[in-house]
């Protein structure tokens, strides 16, 4: 969407705050012995307490309020009876609607002790996301986002999942300007306009290039299997630079 008024930005910021706070609380609650279903129930309660509706369920009939992916699952993991263990790498994706506006955020979290390489991947996953955010400027090409993220990945010895992209958001969970690559592309001539609302969410990996669907029709796993993280913010492009909407506060 294009946020055309101060009221648009106010409403987007309100739902952005809700999902950002929910993600932070869910990440802080992670511990061995917790099930992904229990974690999802917590997320649902946090959203509904603020008058927001879980977007995956609302828009796509997803079997959960949030997407919780563990290990080599990279996105759209279905919450349920799985018990988290020390050493797991968990991705939590939280999106919601309130008053007709949507926001989307996500992050990857280690549970208990994990190898140093995984901690570094988490650190660099956040850095990759911020590299993309810093490329946002009114009048700049959308392709600059992927060019900057891929440059970071290459310099630091990582790969990127190339069939999971950032996307427009605002009045729907996925909308114009459509998919936004977080890897380098040569044929995207679109230009960032003032008020454009979209996510930036690179999937940074230690060797995977693709996400493949599991038989459940929802869960996406890395191919080849490799540790992969995703960090995501929703933002609006302004004349002063990117306004991040999903910071917790």
C-alpha positions as a Python dict, from the first residue, in 0.01 Angstrom:
ca = {
    (1, 'X'): (0, 0, 0),
    (2, 'X'): (93, 363, -14),
    (3, 'X'): (42, 540, 318),
    (4, 'X'): (-112, 866, 201),
    (5, 'X'): (-210, 1029, 531),
    (6, 'X'): (-89, 1072, 886),
    (7, 'X'): (-383, 856, 993),
    (8, 'X'): (-254, 571, 774),
    (9, 'X'): (85, 586, 940),
    (10, 'X'): (-68, 609, 1286),
    (11, 'X'): (-278, 297, 1228),
    (12, 'X'): (15, 108, 1075),
    (13, 'X'): (236, 204, 1368),
    (14, 'X'): (-28, 82, 1613),
    (15, 'X'): (-51, -267, 1465),
    (16, 'X'): (326, -266, 1411),
    (17, 'X'): (382, -205, 1780),
    (18, 'X'): (146, -492, 1866),
    (19, 'X'): (325, -749, 1653),
    (20, 'X'): (668, -621, 1758),
    (21, 'X'): (583, -654, 2125),
    (22, 'X'): (433, -1000, 2070),
    (23, 'X'): (748, -1120, 1892),
    (24, 'X'): (973, -989, 2169),
    (25, 'X'): (764, -1157, 2440),
    (26, 'X'): (749, -1488, 2253),
    (27, 'X'): (1124, -1486, 2198),
    (28, 'X'): (1185, -1417, 2566),
    (29, 'X'): (958, -1710, 2663),
    (30, 'X'): (1152, -1972, 2467),
    (31, 'X'): (1290, -2255, 2681),
    (32, 'X'): (1351, -2630, 2654),
    (33, 'X'): (1031, -2824, 2724),
    (34, 'X'): (795, -2563, 2578),
    (35, 'X'): (583, -2683, 2287),
    (36, 'X'): (538, -2478, 1973),
    (37, 'X'): (163, -2496, 2037),
    (38, 'X'): (205, -2339, 2379),
    (39, 'X'): (420, -2066, 2228),
    (40, 'X'): (158, -2001, 1961),
    (41, 'X'): (-118, -1979, 2224),
    (42, 'X'): (86, -1713, 2397),
    (43, 'X'): (118, -1521, 2072),
    (44, 'X'): (-256, -1543, 2008),
    (45, 'X'): (-333, -1413, 2356),
    (46, 'X'): (-94, -1119, 2316),
    (47, 'X'): (-246, -1019, 1982),
    (48, 'X'): (-609, -1061, 2082),
    (49, 'X'): (-556, -873, 2409),
    (50, 'X'): (-466, -570, 2194),
    (51, 'X'): (-766, -613, 1965),
    (52, 'X'): (-560, -753, 1675),
    (53, 'X'): (-637, -1060, 1464),
    (54, 'X'): (-369, -1313, 1362),
    (55, 'X'): (-309, -1251, 992),
    (56, 'X'): (-204, -1600, 866),
    (57, 'X'): (-523, -1748, 1005),
    (58, 'X'): (-738, -1457, 889),
    (59, 'X'): (-601, -1437, 536),
    (60, 'X'): (-501, -1792, 447),
    (61, 'X'): (-665, -2027, 695),
    (62, 'X'): (-327, -2114, 846),
    (63, 'X'): (-361, -2362, 1136),
    (64, 'X'): (-220, -2131, 1401),
    (65, 'X'): (-198, -1768, 1509),
    (66, 'X'): (175, -1742, 1435),
    (67, 'X'): (428, -1931, 1224),
    (68, 'X'): (686, -2119, 1431),
    (69, 'X'): (966, -2295, 1242),
    (70, 'X'): (1231, -2513, 1407),
    (71, 'X'): (1568, -2635, 1282),
    (72, 'X'): (1588, -2668, 905),
    (73, 'X'): (1233, -2535, 875),
    (74, 'X'): (1274, -2180, 749),
    (75, 'X'): (918, -2046, 730),
    (76, 'X'): (548, -2117, 785),
    (77, 'X'): (605, -2389, 1045),
    (78, 'X'): (278, -2512, 1194),
    (79, 'X'): (262, -2488, 1575),
    (80, 'X'): (162, -2801, 1763),
    (81, 'X'): (294, -3071, 1993),
    (82, 'X'): (662, -3038, 1907),
    (83, 'X'): (871, -2993, 2221),
    (84, 'X'): (1158, -2746, 2200),
    (85, 'X'): (1500, -2866, 2311),
    (86, 'X'): (1828, -2700, 2402),
    (87, 'X'): (2020, -2630, 2083),
    (88, 'X'): (1712, -2565, 1867),
    (89, 'X'): (1703, -2266, 1634),
    (90, 'X'): (1348, -2128, 1626),
    (91, 'X'): (1199, -1877, 1385),
    (92, 'X'): (887, -1691, 1496),
    (93, 'X'): (685, -1492, 1242),
    (94, 'X'): (409, -1267, 1380),
    (95, 'X'): (164, -1076, 1162),
    (96, 'X'): (-171, -927, 1248),
    (97, 'X'): (-455, -698, 1142),
    (98, 'X'): (-617, -421, 1340),
    (99, 'X'): (-862, -159, 1215),
    (100, 'X'): (-803, -270, 856),
    (101, 'X'): (-422, -236, 868),
    (102, 'X'): (-161, -513, 870),
    (103, 'X'): (198, -542, 995),
    (104, 'X'): (445, -830, 977),
    (105, 'X'): (759, -907, 1175),
    (106, 'X'): (980, -1203, 1254),
    (107, 'X'): (1299, -1321, 1414),
    (108, 'X'): (1513, -1627, 1481),
    (109, 'X'): (1610, -1731, 1833),
    (110, 'X'): (1844, -1995, 1975),
    (111, 'X'): (1709, -2212, 2256),
    (112, 'X'): (1969, -2282, 2521),
    (113, 'X'): (2326, -2338, 2416),
    (114, 'X'): (2399, -2342, 2043),
    (115, 'X'): (2727, -2351, 1847),
    (116, 'X'): (2915, -2026, 1803),
    (117, 'X'): (2852, -2041, 1428),
    (118, 'X'): (2476, -2033, 1489),
    (119, 'X'): (2508, -1736, 1723),
    (120, 'X'): (2710, -1560, 1454),
    (121, 'X'): (2443, -1644, 1196),
    (122, 'X'): (2177, -1487, 1419),
    (123, 'X'): (2389, -1174, 1464),
    (124, 'X'): (2455, -1150, 1092),
    (125, 'X'): (2093, -1219, 1004),
    (126, 'X'): (1998, -903, 1190),
    (127, 'X'): (2279, -715, 1019),
    (128, 'X'): (2160, -836, 678),
    (129, 'X'): (1809, -707, 749),
    (130, 'X'): (1945, -365, 850),
    (131, 'X'): (2163, -354, 540),
    (132, 'X'): (1843, -385, 338),
    (133, 'X'): (1661, -124, 546),
    (134, 'X'): (1946, 124, 497),
    (135, 'X'): (1903, 91, 120),
    (136, 'X'): (1548, 232, 139),
    (137, 'X'): (1524, 583, 2),
    (138, 'X'): (1243, 755, -185),
    (139, 'X'): (1339, 750, -552),
    (140, 'X'): (1586, 463, -514),
    (141, 'X'): (1532, 137, -702),
    (142, 'X'): (1381, -156, -514),
    (143, 'X'): (1667, -359, -659),
    (144, 'X'): (1908, -166, -435),
    (145, 'X'): (1772, -360, -136),
    (146, 'X'): (1871, -699, -276),
    (147, 'X'): (2200, -570, -410),
    (148, 'X'): (2301, -444, -67),
    (149, 'X'): (2184, -757, 119),
    (150, 'X'): (2356, -993, -123),
    (151, 'X'): (2676, -793, -103),
    (152, 'X'): (2672, -837, 273),
    (153, 'X'): (2601, -1209, 244),
    (154, 'X'): (2883, -1268, -2),
    (155, 'X'): (3137, -1073, 199),
    (156, 'X'): (3059, -1279, 506),
    (157, 'X'): (3038, -1623, 345),
    (158, 'X'): (2662, -1676, 357),
    (159, 'X'): (2395, -1775, 107),
    (160, 'X'): (2040, -1643, 69),
    (161, 'X'): (1715, -1831, 21),
    (162, 'X'): (1605, -1711, -323),
    (163, 'X'): (1239, -1806, -336),
    (164, 'X'): (1127, -1625, -21),
    (165, 'X'): (1107, -1251, -73),
    (166, 'X'): (1008, -936, 109),
    (167, 'X'): (666, -798, 13),
    (168, 'X'): (423, -512, 17),
    (169, 'X'): (192, -496, 319),
    (170, 'X'): (-55, -254, 475),
    (171, 'X'): (-418, -302, 375),
    (172, 'X'): (-350, -674, 319),
    (173, 'X'): (-82, -911, 443),
    (174, 'X'): (64, -940, 93),
    (175, 'X'): (-2, -665, -161),
    (176, 'X'): (160, -407, -386),
    (177, 'X'): (443, -349, -456),
    (178, 'X'): (446, -730, -459),
    (179, 'X'): (759, -939, -408),
    (180, 'X'): (1085, -758, -331),
    (181, 'X'): (1400, -964, -377),
    (182, 'X'): (1658, -966, -97),
    (183, 'X'): (1918, -1091, -345),
    (184, 'X'): (2061, -919, -650),
    (185, 'X'): (1834, -905, -955),
    (186, 'X'): (1897, -730, -1284),
    (187, 'X'): (1549, -674, -1423),
    (188, 'X'): (1356, -496, -1143),
    (189, 'X'): (1303, -137, -1259),
    (190, 'X'): (1055, -39, -987),
    (191, 'X'): (1131, 272, -782),
    (192, 'X'): (1051, 327, -414),
    (193, 'X'): (781, 591, -376),
    (194, 'X'): (702, 809, -77),
    (195, 'X'): (455, 623, 146),
    (196, 'X'): (527, 273, 12),
    (197, 'X'): (476, 16, 288),
    (198, 'X'): (665, -313, 274),
    (199, 'X'): (870, -565, 467),
    (200, 'X'): (1240, -638, 452),
    (201, 'X'): (1314, -998, 550),
    (202, 'X'): (1625, -1168, 411),
    (203, 'X'): (1666, -1540, 480),
    (204, 'X'): (2038, -1573, 553),
    (205, 'X'): (2183, -1924, 548),
    (206, 'X'): (2497, -2125, 598),
    (207, 'X'): (2457, -2300, 264),
    (208, 'X'): (2091, -2321, 158),
    (209, 'X'): (1963, -2154, -159),
    (210, 'X'): (1598, -2263, -173),
    (211, 'X'): (1294, -2338, 40),
    (212, 'X'): (1093, -2654, -34),
    (213, 'X'): (740, -2736, 77),
    (214, 'X'): (678, -3022, 318),
    (215, 'X'): (379, -3254, 264),
    (216, 'X'): (170, -3060, 519),
    (217, 'X'): (128, -2790, 252),
    (218, 'X'): (259, -2514, 482),
    (219, 'X'): (606, -2574, 623),
    (220, 'X'): (906, -2469, 415),
    (221, 'X'): (1245, -2631, 474),
    (222, 'X'): (1591, -2529, 359),
    (223, 'X'): (1743, -2697, 54),
    (224, 'X'): (2007, -2816, 100),
    (225, 'X'): (1946, -2854, 473),
    (226, 'X'): (2142, -2581, 650),
    (227, 'X'): (2100, -2342, 943),
    (228, 'X'): (1897, -2044, 819),
    (229, 'X'): (1764, -1734, 994),
    (230, 'X'): (1510, -1468, 908),
    (231, 'X'): (1465, -1124, 1062),
    (232, 'X'): (1185, -899, 945),
    (233, 'X'): (1050, -550, 993),
    (234, 'X'): (762, -365, 829),
    (235, 'X'): (849, -9, 726),
    (236, 'X'): (718, 289, 533),
    (237, 'X'): (938, 488, 296),
    (238, 'X'): (941, 858, 387),
    (239, 'X'): (1133, 1162, 266),
    (240, 'X'): (1338, 1134, 584),
    (241, 'X'): (1424, 771, 522),
    (242, 'X'): (1267, 439, 626),
    (243, 'X'): (1028, 454, 920),
    (244, 'X'): (1037, 113, 1091),
    (245, 'X'): (690, 29, 1221),
    (246, 'X'): (746, -301, 1404),
    (247, 'X'): (1002, -211, 1670),
    (248, 'X'): (881, -334, 2010),
    (249, 'X'): (811, -62, 2268),
}
